[in-house]
Amino acid sequence: MWNDFDNILELIIGFTGGVAALLFLLGWIEDRLERDPGRRRRWR
C-alpha cells in the first residue's frame, strides 16, 4: 500500500514539475517574441 502511495506521489510531483516547467518555458518564449524596444509589457 505504501509503495503504491509513493509511486502516485512521485507521479504527481513529476507531472506538476513538468507542467510548471512547460508553462515557464512558454511564458519566457512568448516574452522574448513579443518584446519590442519601444514597448513595455502591460499585465492589465
C-alpha positions in Angstrom: 0.0 0.0 0.0 2.8 2.5 0.9 4.7 1.5 -2.2 1.7 2.5 -4.4 1.3 5.7 -2.5 4.9 6.6 -3.1 4.6 5.9 -6.8 1.5 8.0 -7.0 3.2 10.8 -5.1 6.2 10.6 -7.4 3.9 10.7 -10.5 2.0 13.8 -9.2 5.2 15.6 -8.3 6.8 14.8 -11.6 3.7 15.8 -13.5 3.3 19.1 -11.6 7.0 19.9 -12.1 6.8 19.2 -15.8 3.7 21.3 -16.3 5.3 24.2 -14.3 8.5 24.0 -16.4 6.5 23.9 -19.6 4.4 26.9 -18.6 7.5 28.8 -17.5 9.2 28.0 -20.8 6.2 29.0 -22.9 5.9 32.3 -21.0 9.6 33.0 -21.5 9.4 32.3 -25.2 6.3 34.4 -25.6 8.0 37.2 -23.7 11.1 37.1 -26.0 8.9 37.1 -29.1 6.7 40.0 -28.0 9.4 42.2 -26.7 9.9 45.5 -28.6 12.5 48.1 -27.6 9.8 50.9 -27.5 7.1 49.0 -25.8 6.7 47.8 -22.2 4.6 44.8 -21.5 1.4 45.6 -19.5 -0.3 43.0 -17.3 -3.7 44.7 -17.2 
